[in-house]
C-alpha cells in the first residue's frame, strides 16, 4: 500500500482529495489529510475507508517531521510561503512532494539537493500556474516539431462567474481570494516584450491598456497585463522570442470600471484610515473626494472621474453600494480592506452559483515562409460550491500527477515544472475525461 499525506484541507483541496479517495482502492492508496481545522479535513475525507482526517499543525517542525515519516508522497496545499520547509523535510526523508504554487527563489535553491536525494519536487501543477504551462508547452512543442519558428506567445487566464450565475452589472463574482483581486497588479509596473521592444505599464494605467479576446460560444472578454511576463521566456525556453505577454481575463467593461477605484486610491493597502470602524460606505467614498458642502458625494465623484450621465460605469458603482450608509465596522482598516468588504457584500457567490475558469493562448509562428497562427481556448464550469471550477482545475491536475509519480510514470527528480511531455501528455489526456478540454484552432 502507498501512503499519501495531504497537508491542508482548504477550498482548493476538495477536488484533489476526492480524486485520491475515488482512486484509492484501485491504486492501493491510503490518504491521510491533515489540517489545523479538523472539521475541514473530516468533511473532505467524509469517512472514506481509505482516508483518514486528523488535526495537524504543519508549522510545528517536530509534529510535521513525525507525520511525514513513512509516507510515499506528500502534497502540500499550504500557503505558498510555507512550502519550502515542507520540501526541505521531504528531501531529507527522500519523499516526493507536490505543490500547486509558483516556484520561489528559495525553492529553486533546493534543486540540486533534491536531485541528489532522488526526490521530485513538482510545483505549479494546478490551473494558473499549471494548466497554462501544460497546454502551452504542448502547442509550443508541436510547432517546433513541425518545423515552425515562433514569433509571439500570448496567454490569458481568469476565474469568473458562470454565465448561468452572471446576474450583476459587473459580470463578476469572487471565485478565489478576494484580497488578491483587490490588490491585483500592484507592486511594480507590468512588463512584457512586444516585437522586440520592452514595454512597461504602471499600475495607474494598467486597467486602461486591455486586449479584447473572443472565445467561441462564450463571447468577448478583456485581458489586462500580468505583472511580469518576461520570466516566462526562461520557463518555456523562449529567450529570443520577439513578443511574450501574459494577462488576466475579465468580462468587457470590468477593467474600465475597476480603474475608477484605482484612480480614487481605494485599492491602496499601505496606510490606515482613521476612525474606519465608524465610517459608512458613503463616508469612505467621500474621504477620497475634495471638500465641497454644496455638492453631493455622487456629484463630486462624477466630476472628479469625469463620468457622464449615460456612462455604464455609473450603474456599476451605484449597484455596489459605495454611497450607502452601511457601516464599515473594521477598526484601523486600509482603503483596500474596506473596498474588499464592500465588494464581498455584493460579489460573494450565492449558494447555487457556479464559477467558471477561462484560459486562452495565442501562438504566431513562421512555417515554410508563411505566417501561421494557432489559438487554444479552455472554458470549464464548476459543479457547485464545493467542487468549483477553481477547485477542480487546481486539484485534479495535482492528483493525476500524484498518481503518475506513485506508479512510476514520471521519473523526474529535482525542483520541476510540468512542462515535459512525459508529464503534460498523460495529464491533459486524463483531464479530458473530466471535461477539461483545450480547443486548438489553426487560425491561419
PLY file of the C-alpha trace (Angstrom):
ply
format ascii 1.0
element vertex 444
property float x
property float y
property float z
element edge 443
property int vertex1
property int vertex2
end_header
0.00 0.00 0.00
1.21 3.52 -0.84
0.72 6.22 1.79
-0.17 9.78 0.74
-0.11 12.75 3.12
-2.16 15.82 2.16
-1.25 18.90 4.19
-4.09 21.41 4.12
-7.80 20.84 3.52
-8.92 24.26 2.28
-11.25 25.03 -0.61
-8.68 24.30 -3.31
-8.07 20.77 -1.99
-11.66 19.47 -2.30
-11.45 18.03 -5.81
-7.93 16.72 -5.32
-8.81 14.78 -2.17
-11.95 13.38 -3.83
-9.87 12.15 -6.79
-7.33 10.49 -4.48
-10.04 8.76 -2.45
-12.03 7.74 -5.55
-8.90 6.02 -6.90
-7.53 4.74 -3.58
-8.97 1.23 -3.79
-7.85 0.64 -7.37
-4.37 2.11 -6.81
-4.00 0.69 -3.28
-3.51 4.03 -1.53
-4.13 5.27 1.97
-4.82 9.02 2.06
-4.16 10.92 5.29
-5.46 14.51 5.33
-4.26 16.96 7.98
-5.42 20.49 8.74
-5.42 22.82 11.74
-9.21 22.80 11.35
-10.11 19.16 11.99
-13.66 19.63 10.72
-12.36 20.75 7.32
-10.28 17.61 6.99
-13.14 15.41 8.16
-15.53 16.98 5.64
-13.09 16.29 2.81
-12.42 12.68 3.81
-16.11 12.02 4.55
-15.47 8.73 6.41
-13.93 7.11 3.34
-12.45 3.69 4.27
-9.18 4.56 2.53
-8.94 8.02 4.09
-8.11 9.47 7.45
-8.55 13.02 8.76
-6.55 14.46 11.63
-5.76 17.77 13.28
-2.34 18.95 12.19
-0.18 22.00 12.77
2.25 21.96 9.85
4.18 24.88 11.38
5.33 22.67 14.26
8.58 21.19 12.95
8.58 18.15 15.24
4.95 17.33 14.58
5.45 17.80 10.85
8.51 15.54 10.73
6.80 12.77 12.68
3.78 12.88 10.40
5.85 12.84 7.21
7.77 9.70 8.17
6.94 6.55 6.17
4.95 8.40 3.50
5.36 7.70 -0.21
4.17 11.13 -1.34
3.43 14.49 0.27
1.03 17.02 -1.26
1.36 20.46 0.31
-1.72 22.65 -0.03
-0.40 25.19 2.43
0.02 28.90 1.63
2.92 29.30 -0.82
5.31 30.83 1.72
5.14 27.65 3.85
6.06 25.09 1.20
9.82 25.42 1.50
10.10 23.95 5.00
7.91 21.03 3.95
10.10 20.44 0.90
13.30 20.55 2.95
11.91 17.80 5.16
10.87 15.78 2.10
14.37 15.97 0.66
15.85 14.71 3.95
13.30 11.88 4.01
13.71 11.03 0.32
9.99 11.59 -0.27
8.46 13.08 -3.42
6.35 16.21 -2.93
3.81 18.21 -4.93
2.74 21.84 -4.53
0.42 23.83 -6.83
2.23 27.12 -6.09
4.73 29.22 -8.01
8.38 28.25 -7.59
10.04 30.79 -5.31
13.74 31.66 -5.50
14.21 29.83 -2.21
12.56 26.75 -3.71
14.83 26.88 -6.77
17.85 26.72 -4.50
16.75 23.25 -3.34
17.03 21.75 -6.84
20.50 20.20 -6.51
19.74 18.75 -3.08
16.52 17.23 -4.43
18.36 15.66 -7.38
21.00 14.17 -5.07
18.24 12.73 -2.89
16.37 11.35 -5.89
13.34 13.44 -4.92
10.86 15.10 -7.27
9.53 18.45 -6.14
6.73 19.16 -8.61
5.46 22.74 -8.46
2.93 24.80 -10.42
0.71 21.80 -11.18
-2.67 23.47 -10.70
-4.52 25.81 -13.02
-2.58 29.07 -13.28
0.16 28.08 -12.75
-0.26 24.57 -14.10
-2.78 24.07 -16.87
-1.35 27.14 -18.58
2.12 25.57 -18.64
0.97 22.18 -19.86
-1.43 23.37 -22.55
1.01 25.99 -23.84
4.03 23.71 -23.83
2.12 21.09 -25.80
1.41 23.55 -28.63
4.93 25.01 -28.45
6.41 21.53 -28.83
4.03 20.71 -31.68
5.05 23.88 -33.54
8.74 23.13 -33.08
8.35 19.51 -34.18
6.52 20.69 -37.32
9.43 22.99 -38.21
7.81 26.27 -37.20
9.62 29.28 -35.71
7.68 31.08 -33.01
7.14 34.85 -33.30
4.81 35.54 -30.38
3.07 33.90 -27.45
0.16 35.42 -25.53
-1.61 33.72 -22.65
-4.61 34.82 -20.57
-6.49 33.22 -17.69
-9.38 34.31 -15.49
-11.59 32.99 -12.74
-15.10 34.29 -13.45
-18.73 33.59 -12.70
-20.51 31.06 -14.95
-22.98 32.53 -17.49
-25.98 30.99 -15.70
-24.93 32.73 -12.46
-23.90 36.04 -14.05
-26.58 38.38 -12.71
-24.88 41.64 -11.75
-23.68 44.70 -13.73
-20.01 43.83 -13.18
-20.37 40.35 -14.70
-18.08 39.21 -11.92
-18.11 37.46 -8.54
-15.32 36.30 -6.26
-14.25 32.78 -7.16
-10.92 32.90 -5.32
-9.15 35.01 -2.70
-10.89 38.45 -2.63
-7.80 40.18 -1.27
-5.76 39.08 -4.28
-8.40 40.56 -6.59
-8.33 43.93 -4.80
-4.52 44.10 -4.83
-4.07 42.73 -8.38
-1.42 44.49 -10.42
0.26 46.32 -7.55
3.93 46.11 -6.58
5.52 47.46 -9.75
4.84 48.04 -13.42
3.58 45.24 -15.64
6.35 44.30 -18.05
6.41 42.35 -21.29
8.09 42.37 -24.68
6.36 43.25 -27.94
8.04 42.89 -31.33
11.42 43.09 -29.67
10.61 46.20 -27.62
10.35 46.07 -23.83
7.08 47.56 -22.61
6.00 48.68 -19.15
2.55 49.61 -17.84
2.46 51.45 -14.50
-0.27 50.41 -12.07
-2.32 53.58 -12.53
-2.62 52.79 -16.27
-2.88 49.01 -16.06
-6.65 48.70 -16.35
-6.89 51.05 -19.33
-4.49 49.03 -21.50
-6.55 45.97 -22.30
-6.91 43.48 -25.11
-10.27 42.15 -26.37
-10.48 38.37 -26.79
-13.45 36.43 -28.17
-14.00 32.76 -27.34
-16.46 30.74 -29.39
-19.68 30.16 -27.51
-18.78 32.45 -24.60
-18.47 35.88 -26.16
-15.97 38.65 -25.52
-13.51 39.08 -22.67
-10.88 41.69 -21.94
-7.39 40.99 -20.67
-5.02 43.18 -18.69
-1.30 42.51 -18.32
0.13 40.42 -15.50
2.96 41.96 -13.53
5.86 40.06 -15.13
5.51 38.27 -18.45
9.25 38.23 -19.08
10.08 35.46 -16.60
8.16 33.01 -18.77
10.72 33.26 -21.54
13.00 31.04 -19.48
10.17 28.73 -18.37
9.19 27.91 -21.95
12.68 28.17 -23.46
11.69 31.28 -25.44
14.57 33.60 -24.53
14.74 35.04 -28.07
11.02 35.43 -28.72
10.05 38.93 -30.02
6.66 39.01 -28.21
5.51 37.42 -24.98
2.55 38.66 -22.97
0.53 37.12 -20.15
-2.62 38.57 -18.69
-5.79 38.17 -16.63
-9.27 37.87 -18.14
-12.44 39.73 -17.15
-15.68 40.43 -18.97
-15.66 43.52 -21.19
-16.28 46.69 -19.19
-14.90 45.42 -15.89
-11.45 46.96 -16.23
-12.63 50.46 -17.04
-14.93 50.42 -14.02
-12.25 48.94 -11.75
-9.91 51.70 -12.85
-12.19 54.16 -11.03
-11.19 52.55 -7.72
-7.53 52.71 -8.71
-7.77 56.42 -9.57
-9.57 57.19 -6.32
-6.97 55.33 -4.26
-9.37 52.75 -2.86
-7.08 49.82 -3.67
-4.21 51.20 -1.55
-3.16 48.87 1.25
-0.27 50.94 2.61
-1.98 53.12 5.24
-4.83 53.07 7.75
-7.93 55.27 7.67
-8.64 56.99 10.97
-11.93 56.02 12.54
-12.61 53.44 9.88
-14.86 51.32 12.13
-17.38 54.16 12.37
-17.31 55.11 8.71
-20.17 54.38 6.38
-19.52 53.22 2.82
-20.58 56.74 1.79
-18.05 58.29 4.19
-15.36 56.03 2.77
-16.11 57.15 -0.78
-16.28 60.80 0.28
-12.90 60.57 2.04
-11.17 60.45 -1.36
-13.01 63.50 -2.73
-12.45 67.22 -2.26
-14.40 69.11 0.40
-17.44 70.72 -1.19
-20.52 71.27 1.01
-22.57 72.40 -1.97
-22.42 69.13 -3.91
-23.40 65.59 -3.04
-20.87 62.75 -2.86
-22.37 61.39 -6.06
-21.86 64.65 -7.95
-18.35 65.13 -6.62
-17.41 61.64 -7.77
-18.89 62.25 -11.21
-16.91 65.48 -11.60
-13.69 64.01 -10.26
-13.73 60.95 -12.51
-15.46 62.64 -15.44
-18.35 60.15 -15.50
-21.05 61.21 -17.94
-24.76 60.85 -17.17
-25.19 57.87 -19.52
-21.89 56.15 -18.69
-22.33 52.43 -17.91
-19.67 52.73 -15.19
-22.10 54.70 -13.03
-24.53 51.81 -12.79
-21.75 49.51 -11.63
-20.60 51.90 -8.90
-24.10 52.61 -7.58
-25.01 48.91 -7.59
-22.05 48.15 -5.31
-23.48 50.43 -2.64
-20.50 52.76 -2.30
-22.91 55.61 -1.49
-24.86 53.67 1.15
-25.00 54.35 4.90
-23.91 50.85 5.84
-21.14 50.84 8.48
-17.65 49.62 7.59
-17.17 48.13 11.05
-13.45 47.37 10.65
-11.05 49.08 13.04
-7.82 50.55 11.63
-8.65 49.39 8.12
-6.71 50.24 4.98
-8.59 51.50 1.91
-8.07 48.12 0.25
-9.58 46.29 3.23
-12.68 48.48 3.21
-13.09 48.12 -0.55
-12.80 44.35 -0.14
-15.61 44.38 2.42
-17.84 46.44 0.11
-17.17 44.03 -2.73
-17.72 40.93 -0.61
-21.20 42.23 0.20
-22.05 42.07 -3.49
-19.63 39.70 -5.22
-19.86 36.64 -2.98
-21.19 33.59 -4.81
-24.70 32.56 -3.81
-25.28 29.00 -2.64
-26.47 27.83 -6.05
-23.98 29.88 -8.10
-21.30 28.28 -10.25
-17.89 29.62 -11.19
-16.05 29.44 -14.49
-12.38 29.16 -15.43
-11.35 30.62 -18.80
-7.94 30.30 -20.47
-6.79 31.42 -23.90
-3.45 31.17 -25.72
-2.34 32.72 -28.99
0.72 31.46 -30.90
2.03 33.10 -34.08
4.87 31.50 -35.99
6.60 31.19 -39.33
6.47 27.96 -41.30
7.54 27.42 -44.88
7.76 31.18 -45.36
4.17 31.81 -44.27
2.65 33.49 -41.23
0.70 31.00 -39.13
-1.45 31.34 -36.00
-2.95 28.89 -33.51
-5.45 29.81 -30.81
-6.08 27.49 -27.86
-9.11 28.07 -25.63
-10.39 26.42 -22.47
-13.63 27.04 -20.58
-14.66 24.98 -17.57
-17.68 25.49 -15.31
-17.77 24.26 -11.73
-20.33 21.81 -10.36
-21.28 23.51 -7.09
-19.81 25.44 -4.17
-17.58 22.54 -3.09
-16.37 21.21 -6.42
-15.88 24.57 -8.06
-14.10 25.22 -11.34
-11.18 26.56 -9.30
-11.09 23.50 -7.04
-11.29 21.11 -10.00
-8.68 22.85 -12.13
-6.25 23.29 -9.23
-6.78 19.92 -7.58
-7.39 17.34 -10.28
-4.16 18.03 -12.25
-2.20 17.76 -8.98
-3.95 14.49 -8.11
-3.29 13.00 -11.54
0.35 13.98 -11.18
0.41 12.26 -7.77
-0.84 9.04 -9.37
1.79 9.25 -12.09
4.58 9.75 -9.56
3.43 6.82 -7.43
3.09 4.44 -10.38
6.44 5.45 -11.86
5.13 7.17 -14.99
7.02 10.32 -14.01
10.71 9.71 -13.32
11.97 13.29 -12.99
13.88 14.48 -9.95
14.71 17.95 -8.65
12.57 21.09 -8.45
10.43 20.90 -11.57
7.50 22.31 -13.54
5.01 20.22 -15.58
6.48 21.29 -18.92
7.79 17.91 -20.02
5.93 15.67 -22.45
6.03 12.76 -20.02
4.01 14.92 -17.63
1.70 17.09 -19.72
0.62 14.47 -22.27
-0.98 12.00 -19.83
-2.28 14.72 -17.52
-4.03 16.63 -20.32
-5.39 13.40 -21.78
-6.94 12.31 -18.47
-8.31 15.81 -17.80
-10.41 15.47 -20.95
-12.35 12.71 -19.17
-13.42 15.40 -16.67
-14.49 17.82 -19.38
-11.32 19.90 -19.15
-10.57 20.23 -22.84
-8.35 22.68 -24.72
-9.74 23.51 -28.16
-6.92 24.30 -30.57
-7.78 26.16 -33.76
-5.48 26.89 -36.70
-6.45 30.49 -37.49
-4.11 30.86 -40.44
0 1
1 2
2 3
3 4
4 5
5 6
6 7
7 8
8 9
9 10
10 11
11 12
12 13
13 14
14 15
15 16
16 17
17 18
18 19
19 20
20 21
21 22
22 23
23 24
24 25
25 26
26 27
27 28
28 29
29 30
30 31
31 32
32 33
33 34
34 35
35 36
36 37
37 38
38 39
39 40
40 41
41 42
42 43
43 44
44 45
45 46
46 47
47 48
48 49
49 50
50 51
51 52
52 53
53 54
54 55
55 56
56 57
57 58
58 59
59 60
60 61
61 62
62 63
63 64
64 65
65 66
66 67
67 68
68 69
69 70
70 71
71 72
72 73
73 74
74 75
75 76
76 77
77 78
78 79
79 80
80 81
81 82
82 83
83 84
84 85
85 86
86 87
87 88
88 89
89 90
90 91
91 92
92 93
93 94
94 95
95 96
96 97
97 98
98 99
99 100
100 101
101 102
102 103
103 104
104 105
105 106
106 107
107 108
108 109
109 110
110 111
111 112
112 113
113 114
114 115
115 116
116 117
117 118
118 119
119 120
120 121
121 122
122 123
123 124
124 125
125 126
126 127
127 128
128 129
129 130
130 131
131 132
132 133
133 134
134 135
135 136
136 137
137 138
138 139
139 140
140 141
141 142
142 143
143 144
144 145
145 146
146 147
147 148
148 149
149 150
150 151
151 152
152 153
153 154
154 155
155 156
156 157
157 158
158 159
159 160
160 161
161 162
162 163
163 164
164 165
165 166
166 167
167 168
168 169
169 170
170 171
171 172
172 173
173 174
174 175
175 176
176 177
177 178
178 179
179 180
180 181
181 182
182 183
183 184
184 185
185 186
186 187
187 188
188 189
189 190
190 191
191 192
192 193
193 194
194 195
195 196
196 197
197 198
198 199
199 200
200 201
201 202
202 203
203 204
204 205
205 206
206 207
207 208
208 209
209 210
210 211
211 212
212 213
213 214
214 215
215 216
216 217
217 218
218 219
219 220
220 221
221 222
222 223
223 224
224 225
225 226
226 227
227 228
228 229
229 230
230 231
231 232
232 233
233 234
234 235
235 236
236 237
237 238
238 239
239 240
240 241
241 242
242 243
243 244
244 245
245 246
246 247
247 248
248 249
249 250
250 251
251 252
252 253
253 254
254 255
255 256
256 257
257 258
258 259
259 260
260 261
261 262
262 263
263 264
264 265
265 266
266 267
267 268
268 269
269 270
270 271
271 272
272 273
273 274
274 275
275 276
276 277
277 278
278 279
279 280
280 281
281 282
282 283
283 284
284 285
285 286
286 287
287 288
288 289
289 290
290 291
291 292
292 293
293 294
294 295
295 296
296 297
297 298
298 299
299 300
300 301
301 302
302 303
303 304
304 305
305 306
306 307
307 308
308 309
309 310
310 311
311 312
312 313
313 314
314 315
315 316
316 317
317 318
318 319
319 320
320 321
321 322
322 323
323 324
324 325
325 326
326 327
327 328
328 329
329 330
330 331
331 332
332 333
333 334
334 335
335 336
336 337
337 338
338 339
339 340
340 341
341 342
342 343
343 344
344 345
345 346
346 347
347 348
348 349
349 350
350 351
351 352
352 353
353 354
354 355
355 356
356 357
357 358
358 359
359 360
360 361
361 362
362 363
363 364
364 365
365 366
366 367
367 368
368 369
369 370
370 371
371 372
372 373
373 374
374 375
375 376
376 377
377 378
378 379
379 380
380 381
381 382
382 383
383 384
384 385
385 386
386 387
387 388
388 389
389 390
390 391
391 392
392 393
393 394
394 395
395 396
396 397
397 398
398 399
399 400
400 401
401 402
402 403
403 404
404 405
405 406
406 407
407 408
408 409
409 410
410 411
411 412
412 413
413 414
414 415
415 416
416 417
417 418
418 419
419 420
420 421
421 422
422 423
423 424
424 425
425 426
426 427
427 428
428 429
429 430
430 431
431 432
432 433
433 434
434 435
435 436
436 437
437 438
438 439
439 440
440 441
441 442
442 443
